[in-house]
Structures are given as C-alpha cells and as structure tokens.
Amino acid sequence: MDRKRLQVIRFAAAAVLLAGGGVATAVADAPALDIVQLRQSDEALQATYAKNKTMNLPRLLLLDGQGQPLLVEVGMRNGVGRRLAKALEGGKPLPSPATLDRILGEVVDAAGRPVSAGDLPRADAYVVDYWAQWCVPCRLLARDIEGQLKRWDGKHIVWIKIESDPLKLPDDGQG
C-alpha cells in the first residue's frame, strides 16, 4: 500500500490539536508527531455497537513501536498524561488482544480503503484514540493526550485518531 494515500499530518514540533480540528503551533524541543485520521469500517462499527451492546467513548490505547498494547482505557479519567507516561516508560506489553494489526484491521482511510501497519509511519509509540464529533469527553481526552505528547522529548509518536461514531451506523434495512 502507498503510505502517501493516508492523510498524515506531520509536526516536527508540537501540535495543538482539538478533536475534529487541526491547528498547529511550534514548541521548541517537542517530539516528532504524526497524526493519522481514520474511521472504523461499517462492519467494525456494527460489531462495536451491536444491538444490546454498550461501548463507551472515548477509548484510548498506547502501543509500543512493535504495536503491542501498553495501556488500554475506556472512558474519561483524570491523570491520563501520567498513565500514558508511566506505561511508555515501563514498556511492558499487556495481555490484551488489542494490537496495532488488529486495530488496523477494523479501520479504513478517508476513501474507505483498508489500512495496514506498513501504511503508517514507523514510531516509538502509537497512541490510538477512538472518538466521535459530538463526544465532549473525547475532546477533553484529545486535549490531555496532546498535552502529554508535547512532553515526550526525543520520541517519534504516531497519534491514530479513529472516528467511532455509533450515530453513523449504516442502515441495515432492518429498521
């Protein structure tokens, strides 16, 4: 796959990024940051939000450079920056099926095409952020993530922002 087909927003300095927006300002000595905006495929949305199944937003994962999970959280809790930093410093993978390959198997790019790990920039860590436009906690979490990413000196981070909006479930004709 051609990495150029993904919308990758690269900031050699830091980014000030709000969920759904993209305004950048430079900050000295900030880490390299690539932001990739994807969305769950229709099939993955249906599986995630299946009838009588509840899946809260936001959802946050931190994966190491090999795509193994270091932190997996659902919902908004205080101190996310501290937990992200501790998980990255510890570097100990969790016994979770939420690997980069599995996550990417459920997403598509803006044109609706599948994405693989080879399509992404190589990184020291991947921050995966599941969000929806209407989700206020998602925007607050994005602000906290962005604040933490500024502190990771010397690290190349890929922030994968995955739209996971149950309001955009495809009509299955059963309604």
C-alpha positions as CSV (number, residue, x, y, z in Angstrom):
1,M,0.0,0.0,0.0
2,D,1.1,3.5,-0.6
3,R,1.8,5.5,2.6
4,K,1.2,8.7,0.7
5,R,-2.5,7.9,0.3
6,L,-3.1,8.3,4.1
7,Q,-3.8,11.8,5.4
8,V,-0.8,12.1,7.7
9,I,-0.3,15.4,9.5
10,R,3.3,15.7,10.5
11,F,4.6,18.2,13.1
12,A,8.3,18.2,13.7
13,A,7.5,20.5,16.6
14,A,4.3,20.1,18.7
15,A,0.7,20.3,17.6
16,V,-2.2,22.0,19.2
17,L,-5.0,19.7,18.0
18,L,-8.6,19.5,19.1
19,A,-10.7,16.6,18.2
20,G,-12.0,17.3,14.7
21,G,-9.7,20.2,14.1
22,G,-6.1,20.7,13.2
23,V,-4.4,24.0,14.3
24,A,-0.6,23.7,14.8
25,T,1.8,25.9,16.7
26,A,5.6,25.3,17.2
27,V,7.1,24.5,20.6
28,A,10.8,24.1,21.0
29,D,12.3,20.7,21.7
30,A,9.0,18.9,21.2
31,P,8.9,15.3,19.9
32,A,8.1,14.4,16.3
33,L,4.4,13.8,15.9
34,D,2.4,12.3,13.1
35,I,-1.4,12.3,13.2
36,V,-3.3,9.9,11.1
37,Q,-7.1,10.3,10.9
38,L,-9.1,7.1,10.2
39,R,-12.5,5.8,10.8
40,Q,-14.0,2.4,11.8
41,S,-15.3,0.4,8.8
42,D,-19.0,0.0,8.6
43,E,-18.6,-3.7,9.6
44,A,-16.5,-2.8,12.7
45,L,-19.0,-0.1,13.7
46,Q,-21.8,-2.6,13.6
47,A,-19.7,-5.1,15.6
48,T,-18.7,-2.5,18.1
49,Y,-22.1,-1.1,18.7
50,A,-24.2,-4.3,18.2
51,K,-27.7,-4.5,19.5
52,N,-27.8,-4.5,23.3
53,K,-24.0,-3.9,23.5
54,T,-22.6,-0.9,25.1
55,M,-19.2,0.5,24.2
56,N,-18.3,3.8,25.8
57,L,-16.3,6.7,24.2
58,P,-13.6,7.8,24.4
59,R,-11.3,4.8,24.1
60,L,-7.6,5.1,24.4
61,L,-4.7,2.8,23.7
62,L,-1.0,3.2,23.9
63,L,1.0,0.7,21.8
64,D,4.8,0.3,21.7
65,G,6.8,0.6,18.4
66,Q,6.0,-3.1,17.6
67,G,2.2,-2.5,18.0
68,Q,1.8,-4.2,21.3
69,P,-0.6,-2.7,23.9
70,L,1.0,-0.9,26.9
71,L,-2.2,0.9,28.1
72,V,-5.9,0.3,27.3
73,E,-8.6,2.5,28.7
74,V,-12.3,3.2,28.2
75,G,-14.0,6.5,29.3
76,M,-12.5,9.7,30.6
77,R,-10.5,9.6,33.8
78,N,-8.2,12.2,35.4
79,G,-4.4,11.8,35.1
80,V,-4.3,10.3,31.7
81,G,-1.0,12.0,30.9
82,R,0.6,10.4,33.9
83,R,-0.7,7.0,33.0
84,L,0.5,7.3,29.4
85,A,4.0,8.3,30.5
86,K,4.2,5.5,33.1
87,A,3.0,2.9,30.5
88,L,5.5,4.2,27.9
89,E,8.4,4.3,30.4
90,G,7.5,0.8,31.8
91,G,7.3,-0.7,28.3
92,K,5.7,-3.9,29.5
93,P,3.1,-5.2,27.0
94,L,-0.3,-6.1,28.4
95,P,-2.0,-9.4,27.8
96,S,-4.6,-7.8,25.5
97,P,-5.7,-8.7,22.0
98,A,-5.7,-5.0,21.1
99,T,-2.6,-5.0,18.9
100,L,-1.9,-2.5,16.1
101,D,-2.6,-5.1,13.4
102,R,-6.0,-6.0,15.0
103,I,-7.0,-2.3,15.3
104,L,-6.0,-1.5,11.8
105,G,-8.0,-4.5,10.6
106,E,-11.1,-2.6,11.6
107,V,-10.4,0.8,10.1
108,V,-10.4,2.5,6.7
109,D,-8.9,5.7,5.4
110,A,-10.9,8.7,4.1
111,A,-11.5,7.0,0.8
112,G,-12.8,3.8,2.5
113,R,-9.8,1.7,1.8
114,P,-8.2,-0.7,4.4
115,V,-5.1,0.4,6.2
116,S,-2.2,-1.8,7.3
117,A,0.8,-1.2,9.7
118,G,3.0,-0.8,6.6
119,D,0.9,2.3,5.6
120,L,1.8,4.1,8.8
121,P,5.0,6.0,9.7
122,R,7.3,4.0,11.9
123,A,7.2,5.2,15.5
124,D,8.5,4.7,19.0
125,A,4.8,4.5,20.2
126,Y,1.3,4.7,18.8
127,V,-1.5,6.5,20.6
128,V,-4.9,5.2,19.4
129,D,-7.8,7.5,20.2
130,Y,-11.4,6.4,19.4
131,W,-13.7,9.4,19.3
132,A,-16.9,10.9,17.9
133,Q,-17.5,14.5,17.0
134,W,-20.4,15.0,19.5
135,C,-18.4,13.4,22.4
136,V,-17.3,16.1,24.8
137,P,-15.1,13.7,26.9
138,C,-13.4,12.7,23.6
139,R,-12.4,16.4,23.0
140,L,-11.2,16.7,26.6
141,L,-9.2,13.5,26.2
142,A,-7.7,14.7,23.0
143,R,-6.6,17.9,24.8
144,D,-4.9,15.8,27.5
145,I,-3.2,13.5,25.0
146,E,-1.9,16.4,23.1
147,G,-0.5,17.9,26.3
148,Q,1.3,14.7,27.2
149,L,2.7,14.2,23.7
150,K,4.5,17.5,24.0
151,R,6.5,16.1,26.9
152,W,7.9,13.1,25.2
153,D,11.2,14.5,24.2
154,G,13.1,12.6,21.6
155,K,10.2,10.2,20.8
156,H,8.5,9.8,17.5
157,I,4.8,9.3,18.1
158,V,2.0,8.4,15.7
159,W,-1.4,9.5,17.0
160,I,-4.1,7.5,15.3
161,K,-7.4,9.2,15.7
162,I,-10.2,6.8,14.8
163,E,-13.7,8.1,14.4
164,S,-16.0,5.6,16.1
165,D,-19.4,7.2,16.0
166,P,-22.4,4.9,16.7
167,L,-24.7,7.6,15.2
168,K,-23.0,6.8,11.8
169,L,-24.0,3.1,11.9
170,P,-25.0,2.1,8.4
171,D,-28.7,1.3,7.9
172,D,-29.1,-2.4,7.8
173,G,-32.6,-2.3,6.3
174,Q,-34.0,-4.0,9.4
175,G,-35.4,-0.7,10.9
